[in-house]
């Protein structure tokens, strides 16, 4: 099988994804977190209703903890913040909730951080690209449907059976660039 070489001028070149110019996928520094939580939970309820699944109290609370910030959180971070209501902490419950939420497309795993982040919204190409700020840890999920199609086309060109893809782009978010942090 032929290997892809990005330096080969005869190799197929992916088209540039179309992204809304000037609109940052990162939340504004002082945006309304409560609105994010409310919208995210409503979206989760609707997703579960449409798929005839249950958003149990544990699943809901895990999702709510992830929606409260736009930073990835590991299972044990969630475990520490989870309200166990007098029950003994159980990591397996957190992992089961994360697995369910990921299957429903409500959270995404950020492999470079071995952590999870709430999905910023459903739609074609969601979950394809994550912009991860190395300084503050903020994660944004820009719409990248064109990039997803390009990856599918690239795989097809080389006879590769594509199953899934995720691109994590490391750098600094607009807020960290503005504040001039290193």
Buried (B, 14 or more C-beta within 10 A) or exposed (E): EEEEEEEEEEBEEBEEBEBEEEEEBBBEEEEEEEEBBEBBBEBBEEBBEEEEBEBBEBBBBBBBBBBBBBBBBBBEBBBEEBEEEEEEEEEEBBBBBBEBBBEBBBBBBBEEBEBBBBBBEEEEBBBBBBBBBEBBBBBBBBBBBBBBBBBEEBBEEEEEEEEEBEEEEEEBBBBBEEEEEE
